[in-house]
Amino acid sequence: MAMTQTELLHELEPVVARELDRHEKMAKEWFPHEYIPWSEGRDFDGIYGGEAWQESDSKLPEAARVSLIVNLLTEDNLPSYHHEIATTFGRDGAWGTWVHRWTAEEDRHGSAIRDYLTVTRAVDPVALERARMRHMEQGFKTEYATMLQQIAYVSFQELATRIAHRNTGKASGDEGCERLLARIAADENLHMLFYRNLLKAAFELDPNQTMRAVTDVVTTFQMPGQGMEGFARKSLIIANEGIYDLRLHLDDVLMPVLRQWSVFDKTGLDDEGEKAREELAAFLAKTDATATRFVERREERRARMAARQ
């Protein structure tokens, strides 16, 4: 018989405590202000009578700027994320300690990126603030009803965010930007390890229900920023630059985590568990074909552009 979500919460608490202890030993203290080139800053127009932002102020390539905005607006929705996980995991015991620790670590990501973009005049601060208001007014609400689904989702999402930050830094061509985003990506990797190890333990407690949760998430996965204005267009720019695309999502996010969970080596599944695994395998095969086509077409476009130039 499948365990209830409450039973799973209680059974997983010792794992949460152990993973929290490991996380605290591995996490390195860092200070956002040390990653900001404050000496580059100058007043904007308005109260202090400085200079209005103009396109020529930014030294970053368009794709990197777009990706930084998407990453920052995604981080900005932290109050909604905190509400979701606090509601699901609770605020007591090891679960509650993790919820607040995770929130505190995530909070510095948005503030650091915003400071960097503002000081270096990398993006229009007025447009950025208006986009933040619109995005946060929408908030974020998970589409996943169970705790297992939510743990599966953040296992993939934290890794996806790590890769998006790292590749954005590389695409920026700016040493300071890359250094900051590499530091943030290191946080995200530790968060991924916490959730990934937690779901691995859930597989041992209830493999069939966990398999279904993983399949449900993989086949419906969307990044948490998908509700922001113009997200589809921004995502295409990011994908065309190779910062984050379906190929990366499959090869560097989905498959490594699924291998860690030994999803395709599990034995003793019941009919429902096997059905979920078959659905997962079919979806991965379809995704692989789609990703291959996208990369081929992107390379063809790049070749045509290079020929014209």
C-alpha atoms as one frame of an Amber mdcrd trajectory, in Angstrom:
protein
   0.000   0.000   0.000   1.290   3.455  -0.911   2.451   5.613   1.971   0.586
   8.843   2.660   2.372  12.168   2.233   2.318  12.662   6.008   3.908   9.258
   6.559   6.603  10.072   4.013   7.300  13.412   5.695   7.908  11.654   9.004
   9.948   8.814   7.493  12.145  11.219   5.542  12.857  13.568   8.457  16.037
  11.704   9.554  17.280  11.929   5.960  16.534  15.665   5.932  18.504  16.084
   9.163  21.453  14.130   7.757  21.437  16.013   4.456  21.102  19.342   6.256
  24.182  18.514   8.323  26.103  17.575   5.168  24.942  20.761   3.456  26.061
  23.011   6.295  29.509  21.393   6.299  29.910  21.779   2.526  28.412  25.267
   2.096  30.949  28.090   2.005  30.163  31.471   3.496  30.315  34.250   0.922
  29.371  37.905   0.769  27.489  39.378  -2.206  28.998  42.846  -1.806  32.454
  41.447  -2.558  31.339  40.428  -6.042  30.087  43.872  -7.083  32.430  46.394
  -8.808  31.074  49.349  -6.848  33.704  51.747  -8.245  32.072  51.435 -11.690
  28.781  52.860 -10.410  27.456  56.342 -11.018  24.191  58.162 -10.428  21.185
  57.604 -12.648  18.817  60.391 -13.598  16.162  61.287 -11.066  16.713  62.307
  -7.464  20.488  62.667  -7.797  20.455  64.219 -11.252  22.699  61.646 -12.858
  22.660  60.175 -16.351  19.754  58.144 -17.720  20.530  54.594 -18.839  21.139
  54.122 -22.542  21.768  51.039 -24.648  25.434  51.873 -25.149  26.029  51.670
 -21.395  25.762  47.880 -21.477  28.836  45.905 -22.413  27.104  42.527 -22.405
  25.906  40.610 -25.495  22.131  40.556 -25.972  21.681  36.866 -25.149  23.589
  37.222 -21.876  21.521  40.253 -20.921  18.274  38.460 -21.677  19.398  35.426
 -19.693  20.457  37.548 -16.737  17.060  39.241 -16.666  15.246  35.884 -16.817
  17.490  34.463 -14.086  17.021  37.501 -11.872  13.252  37.691 -12.260  13.093
  33.990 -11.479  15.089  34.551  -8.293  12.858  37.517  -7.413   9.851  35.254
  -6.878  11.471  33.813  -3.752   8.587  34.812  -1.433   6.255  32.568  -3.433
   8.762  29.715  -3.494   9.225  29.961   0.263   5.482  29.857   0.771   5.167
  26.738  -1.381   7.882  24.694   0.302   7.002  25.892   3.808   3.410  24.855
   3.197   4.476  21.436   1.909   7.402  20.630   4.206   6.322  22.554   7.302
   8.296  24.832   9.602   9.127  22.359  12.359  12.108  20.107  12.965  14.746
  19.446  10.319  12.271  20.210   7.516  11.663  23.710   8.858  15.356  24.367
   9.428  16.061  23.442   5.816  13.220  25.597   4.475  14.622  28.697   6.173
  18.261  27.905   5.386  17.447  27.390   1.711  15.467  30.637   1.600  18.295
  32.615   3.196  20.820  31.288   0.701  18.554  31.910  -2.275  17.798  35.468
  -1.160  21.345  36.644  -1.737  21.297  35.456  -5.349  18.714  37.970  -6.488
  20.205  40.862  -4.532  23.706  40.164  -5.859  22.631  39.896  -9.499  20.513
  43.058  -9.235  23.372  45.027  -7.673  25.742  43.826 -10.370  23.414  44.739
 -13.224  22.645  48.151 -11.739  26.195  49.158 -10.886  27.584  48.076 -14.264
  24.575  49.524 -16.144  24.205  46.201 -17.922  20.423  46.556 -18.305  17.807
  49.313 -18.203  16.960  49.606 -14.477  13.548  51.147 -15.151  12.482  48.340
 -17.492  13.922  45.799 -15.057  11.937  47.159 -12.118   8.718  47.258 -14.098
   9.283  43.657 -15.186   9.952  42.670 -11.561   6.688  44.231 -10.434   4.666
  42.485 -13.128   6.317  39.128 -12.488   6.052  39.194  -8.703   2.455  40.375
  -8.820   1.683  37.106 -10.616   3.552  35.119  -7.992   4.302  31.436  -8.346
   2.172  28.445  -7.478   3.360  24.906  -7.991   1.296  22.694 -10.249   2.402
  19.631  -8.320   0.070  18.430  -5.578   2.282  15.932  -3.739   5.449  16.298
  -1.720   7.228  13.689  -3.861   6.405  15.590  -7.031   7.707  18.801  -5.526
  10.963  17.197  -4.390  11.405  15.667  -7.840  10.765  19.055  -9.445  13.321
  20.982  -7.377  15.899  18.221  -7.892  15.810  18.971 -11.620  15.127  22.688
 -11.310  18.091  23.434  -9.032  20.440  21.685 -11.448  18.874  23.484 -14.402
  19.370  26.801 -12.619  22.994  25.964 -11.866  23.671  25.300 -15.530  21.771
  28.387 -16.678  23.773  30.626 -14.329  27.128  29.118 -15.288  26.481  29.325
 -19.021  25.123  32.856 -18.725  28.325  33.899 -17.016  30.409  32.365 -19.784
  28.253  33.991 -22.484  28.646  37.405 -20.863  32.311  37.676 -21.778  32.716
  39.593 -18.518  35.042  38.243 -15.848  33.133  39.805 -12.964  29.786  38.527
 -14.185  31.140  35.037 -14.702  32.727  35.016 -11.242  29.460  36.060  -9.565
  27.310  33.563 -11.436  29.783  30.744 -10.790  29.489  31.508  -7.066  25.684
  31.448  -7.249  25.776  28.241  -9.292  27.794  26.576  -6.523  24.916  27.280
  -4.105  22.407  25.858  -6.546  24.448  22.692  -6.914  24.383  22.067  -3.182
  20.630  22.618  -3.160  20.269  20.081  -5.974  22.298  17.520  -4.024  20.035
  17.950  -0.993  16.829  17.351  -2.921  18.293  14.637  -5.136  19.478  12.637
  -2.136  16.133  13.128  -0.437  14.229  11.670  -3.372  16.703   8.807  -3.593
  15.687   7.914  -0.052  12.026   8.194  -1.044  12.610   5.579  -3.747  13.644
   3.164  -1.001  10.510   3.917   1.034   7.930   3.816  -1.751   9.460   3.083
  -5.180   6.191   2.924  -7.111   4.777   6.204  -5.874   8.159   7.885  -6.300
   8.496   6.591  -9.858   5.106   8.044 -10.714   6.106  11.392  -9.192   9.321
  11.498 -11.243   7.494  10.674 -14.474   4.817  13.274 -13.791   7.472  15.947
 -13.270   9.790  15.055 -16.157   6.937  14.962 -18.666   5.527  18.341 -17.594
   8.653  20.211 -16.462   8.798  23.968 -16.951  11.206  26.448 -15.431   9.677
  28.575 -12.638  10.107  31.743 -14.701   7.836  30.519 -17.480   5.056  32.873
 -16.353   7.065  36.042 -16.913   6.213  38.406 -19.731   7.813  37.431 -23.050
   9.246  34.230 -21.619   8.864  32.225 -24.841  10.806  34.793 -26.872  13.468
  35.154 -24.193  13.829  31.375 -23.925  14.367  31.111 -27.677  17.131  33.726
 -27.565  18.758  31.852 -24.685  18.427  28.506 -26.481  19.770  29.827 -29.773
  22.857  31.054 -27.957  23.311  27.620 -26.358  22.999  28.981 -22.823  20.124
  26.622 -22.010  18.270  24.480 -24.491  16.477  21.157 -24.713  19.714  19.285
 -25.445  21.273  20.603 -22.252  18.075  19.950 -20.341  18.081  16.315 -21.375
  21.804  15.532 -21.287  22.948  17.669 -18.344  19.852  17.821 -16.136  17.389
  14.985 -16.621  19.685  12.070 -17.400  22.359  12.652 -14.715  19.718  12.883
 -11.985  17.775   9.887 -13.279  21.000   7.874 -13.345  21.752   8.844  -9.754
  18.352   7.472  -8.787  18.983   4.297 -10.841  15.517   4.784 -12.302  15.948
   2.239 -15.081  17.611  -0.343 -12.832  14.881  -0.507 -10.193  13.481  -3.958
  -9.536  10.336  -5.060  -7.790   8.048  -2.363  -9.159   4.344  -3.144  -9.373
   2.264  -2.654 -12.529   1.723   1.048 -11.843   5.399   1.621 -11.185   6.377
  -0.164 -14.400   3.795   1.826 -16.331   5.231   5.084 -15.011   8.756   4.007
 -15.976   7.641   3.050 -19.492   6.006   6.470 -19.903   9.236   8.092 -18.740
  11.375   6.123 -21.198   9.063   6.977 -24.102   9.123  10.657 -23.214  12.919
  10.739 -22.969  13.245   9.109 -26.400  10.879  11.668 -27.916  12.734  14.521
 -26.207  16.051  13.254 -27.522  14.742  13.332 -31.093  13.339  16.844 -30.644
  16.569  18.101 -29.087  18.629  16.646 -31.905  16.488  18.401 -34.517  16.786
  21.721 -32.685  20.572  21.526 -32.502  20.841  20.550 -36.175  18.678  23.484
 -37.258  20.596  25.861 -35.028  23.870  24.767 -36.580  22.393  25.203 -40.051
  21.325  28.749 -39.202  24.743  29.548 -37.835  26.397  28.179 -40.957  24.175
  30.301 -43.200  24.927  33.425 -41.141  28.652  32.733 -41.255  28.507  32.279
 -45.018  26.725  35.603 -45.479  29.277  37.379 -43.328
